[in-house]
């Protein structure tokens, strides 16, 4: 089972809910995936116009856990506010902290990510921070109490795959929490390569999440995607 904070999942597939051609295809993808966790960007949800379609109205909310992210936040204060808005909906207390520090490269802001992670942990959230492939930063986030670490393989939306495998390997080897290789994964081949780097827990996200973990005796479970 995959354990993140106090939550345990039979499925190690996390499915994104954005960028589908329409709501019917989106719902079919969710229904057929077998996932237990759905991810979404809080700021992309239209909660003010009742006439706009709402994906959450089309599914059984009791069947899923939700992982909102703070995409669009430029600093810790904005990220915390977005996370609290998601929590106020009653859907979840698990959140992906995403604070972009560079509009050109879409790389995360390490200082503001640390700040937001610390604040949200103190507020009782289950926190999964998105970060660069900085080995020391990943360790510091875990030392704060982050429930998983989400280093990028390459810049968001670039599809370049893993451009610094050595750093990802170091992060995975040192981590005592799940590692989610997030952003830049362009193909299943990239996901497989990321899993080859794993000595413990390794989850790789693309439009969904490819995942792998090692069993207690060191043998690897089969990957699911």
C-alpha positions as CSV (number, residue, x, y, z in Angstrom):
1,X,0.0,0.0,0.0
2,X,1.1,3.6,-0.6
3,X,1.1,5.6,2.6
4,X,1.1,9.4,2.6
5,X,0.7,10.9,6.0
6,X,-2.2,9.1,7.7
7,X,-3.7,8.0,4.3
8,X,-3.2,4.6,2.8
9,X,-4.0,3.8,-0.9
10,X,-4.4,0.5,-2.6
11,X,-3.9,2.1,-6.0
12,X,-0.7,4.0,-6.6
13,X,-2.2,5.9,-9.5
14,X,-3.0,9.6,-9.0
15,X,-5.0,11.0,-11.9
16,X,-5.0,14.6,-13.0
17,X,-8.4,16.2,-13.8
18,X,-7.3,18.9,-16.1
19,X,-6.7,19.3,-19.9
20,X,-9.4,16.8,-21.1
21,X,-11.2,17.7,-24.3
22,X,-14.6,17.7,-22.5
23,X,-16.4,16.6,-19.3
24,X,-17.6,13.3,-20.7
25,X,-14.1,12.1,-21.6
26,X,-12.9,13.4,-18.2
27,X,-15.5,11.4,-16.3
28,X,-14.8,8.2,-18.4
29,X,-11.1,8.6,-17.7
30,X,-11.7,8.9,-14.0
31,X,-14.1,6.0,-13.9
32,X,-11.9,3.6,-15.8
33,X,-8.6,4.5,-14.1
34,X,-9.3,2.8,-10.8
35,X,-7.5,5.6,-9.1
36,X,-8.3,6.6,-5.5
37,X,-6.7,10.1,-5.8
38,X,-7.7,12.9,-8.1
39,X,-5.6,16.1,-8.5
40,X,-6.8,19.5,-9.5
41,X,-5.7,23.2,-9.5
42,X,-7.9,25.2,-7.2
43,X,-7.5,28.4,-9.2
44,X,-8.7,26.7,-12.4
45,X,-12.0,25.7,-10.8
46,X,-14.9,28.0,-11.6
47,X,-16.9,28.1,-8.4
48,X,-18.6,31.5,-8.9
49,X,-20.6,30.8,-12.1
50,X,-23.4,28.4,-11.4
51,X,-24.0,28.0,-15.2
52,X,-20.5,26.7,-15.8
53,X,-20.1,22.9,-15.7
54,X,-18.5,21.5,-12.6
55,X,-16.7,18.2,-12.9
56,X,-17.0,17.5,-9.2
57,X,-20.8,17.4,-9.6
58,X,-20.5,14.5,-12.0
59,X,-18.7,12.0,-9.7
60,X,-19.3,10.2,-6.4
61,X,-17.1,12.4,-4.1
62,X,-17.1,9.6,-1.5
63,X,-15.1,7.3,-3.8
64,X,-12.0,9.5,-4.0
65,X,-9.4,11.4,-2.1
66,X,-8.5,14.8,-3.6
67,X,-5.1,16.5,-4.0
68,X,-5.6,20.2,-4.8
69,X,-2.5,22.2,-5.8
70,X,-1.7,25.8,-5.3
71,X,-0.7,26.5,-8.9
72,X,-0.8,30.2,-9.6
73,X,0.6,31.2,-6.2
74,X,3.7,33.5,-6.4
75,X,4.5,33.4,-2.7
76,X,3.9,31.5,0.5
77,X,1.0,33.7,1.6
78,X,-0.9,33.1,-1.7
79,X,-0.2,29.3,-1.5
80,X,-1.5,29.1,2.1
81,X,-4.6,31.1,1.2
82,X,-5.4,28.7,-1.8
83,X,-4.8,25.7,0.4
84,X,-7.2,27.0,3.0
85,X,-9.8,27.6,0.3
86,X,-9.5,24.0,-0.8
87,X,-9.8,22.8,2.8
88,X,-12.8,25.0,3.4
89,X,-14.6,23.1,0.6
90,X,-14.6,20.1,2.9
91,X,-13.0,17.9,0.2
92,X,-9.5,17.4,1.7
93,X,-6.7,18.3,4.0
94,X,-4.0,17.1,1.6
95,X,-2.4,19.7,-0.6
96,X,0.4,20.0,-3.2
97,X,2.3,23.2,-2.6
98,X,3.3,24.7,-5.9
99,X,4.9,28.2,-5.9
100,X,6.5,29.3,-9.2
101,X,9.5,31.5,-8.8
102,X,10.3,32.1,-12.5
103,X,7.6,32.8,-15.1
104,X,10.0,31.9,-18.0
105,X,11.2,28.5,-16.7
106,X,8.3,27.8,-14.3
107,X,10.8,26.6,-11.8
108,X,9.6,26.6,-8.2
109,X,10.6,29.2,-5.6
110,X,12.6,27.3,-2.9
111,X,12.4,30.0,-0.2
112,X,8.6,30.5,-0.5
113,X,8.0,26.7,-0.8
114,X,9.8,26.1,2.5
115,X,7.8,28.9,4.1
116,X,4.4,27.6,2.8
117,X,5.3,24.0,3.8
118,X,6.1,25.0,7.3
119,X,3.0,27.1,7.7
120,X,0.6,24.5,6.3
121,X,2.2,21.7,8.4
122,X,1.6,23.8,11.5
123,X,-2.0,24.1,10.4
124,X,-2.4,20.4,10.2
125,X,-2.3,19.8,6.5
126,X,-0.8,16.8,4.7
127,X,1.7,18.6,2.6
128,X,3.3,17.5,-0.7
129,X,5.7,20.3,-1.9
130,X,6.7,20.6,-5.5
131,X,10.4,21.5,-5.7
132,X,13.4,21.5,-8.0
133,X,15.8,18.5,-8.1
134,X,17.9,20.2,-5.3
135,X,19.0,17.4,-3.0
136,X,19.6,19.6,0.0
137,X,16.2,21.4,-0.4
138,X,14.4,18.0,-0.7
139,X,16.0,17.0,2.6
140,X,15.1,20.2,4.3
141,X,11.5,19.9,3.2
142,X,11.4,16.4,4.7
143,X,13.0,17.6,7.9
144,X,10.2,20.2,8.2
145,X,7.7,17.3,8.1
146,X,6.6,17.2,4.5
147,X,4.6,14.0,3.8
148,X,6.1,13.5,0.3
149,X,8.6,15.3,-1.9
150,X,7.8,16.3,-5.5
151,X,11.0,17.1,-7.4
152,X,10.7,18.1,-11.1
153,X,12.3,15.9,-13.8
154,X,12.6,19.0,-16.0
155,X,10.6,22.3,-16.3
156,X,6.8,22.1,-16.3
157,X,5.3,21.3,-19.7
158,X,8.7,20.9,-21.4
159,X,8.4,17.1,-21.9
160,X,12.2,16.9,-21.7
161,X,12.2,13.9,-19.3
162,X,14.8,13.5,-16.7
163,X,17.6,16.0,-17.2
164,X,19.5,15.4,-14.0
165,X,19.1,11.7,-13.0
166,X,21.9,11.8,-10.5
167,X,20.2,14.4,-8.3
168,X,16.9,12.5,-8.5
169,X,18.7,9.3,-7.5
170,X,20.2,11.1,-4.5
171,X,16.8,12.5,-3.4
172,X,15.1,9.1,-3.7
173,X,17.9,7.4,-1.8
174,X,17.8,9.8,1.1
175,X,14.1,10.1,1.4
176,X,12.0,8.4,4.1
177,X,8.8,9.6,2.5
178,X,7.3,9.0,-1.0
179,X,9.1,10.8,-3.8
180,X,6.9,12.1,-6.6
181,X,8.9,12.9,-9.7
182,X,6.7,15.7,-11.1
183,X,6.9,17.8,-14.2
184,X,8.7,17.3,-17.5
185,X,7.9,13.6,-17.9
186,X,7.1,13.3,-21.6
187,X,6.6,9.6,-22.1
188,X,6.3,6.2,-20.4
189,X,10.0,5.7,-21.2
190,X,10.8,8.7,-19.0
191,X,8.7,7.3,-16.3
192,X,10.4,3.9,-16.5
193,X,13.8,5.6,-16.3
194,X,12.7,7.5,-13.2
195,X,11.6,4.3,-11.6
196,X,15.0,2.7,-12.3
197,X,16.5,5.4,-10.1
198,X,14.4,4.4,-7.1
199,X,15.8,2.6,-4.2
200,X,12.7,3.0,-2.1
201,X,9.5,4.9,-2.9
202,X,9.2,6.5,-6.2
203,X,6.1,7.9,-7.8
204,X,6.2,9.5,-11.2
205,X,3.5,11.9,-12.4
206,X,2.6,12.8,-16.0
207,X,-1.0,13.4,-16.9
208,X,-1.7,10.8,-14.3
209,X,1.0,9.3,-12.1
210,X,3.2,6.3,-12.8
211,X,4.3,4.6,-9.6
212,X,6.7,2.1,-8.2
213,X,7.9,1.2,-4.7
214,X,10.2,-1.4,-3.2
215,X,8.9,-4.2,-1.0
216,X,10.4,-4.6,2.5
217,X,12.8,-7.3,1.2
218,X,14.1,-5.0,-1.5
219,X,12.3,-6.5,-4.4
220,X,10.4,-4.0,-6.6
221,X,6.7,-4.2,-7.1
222,X,5.4,-3.9,-10.7
223,X,4.8,-0.4,-11.8
224,X,1.3,0.8,-12.6
225,X,0.4,3.5,-14.9
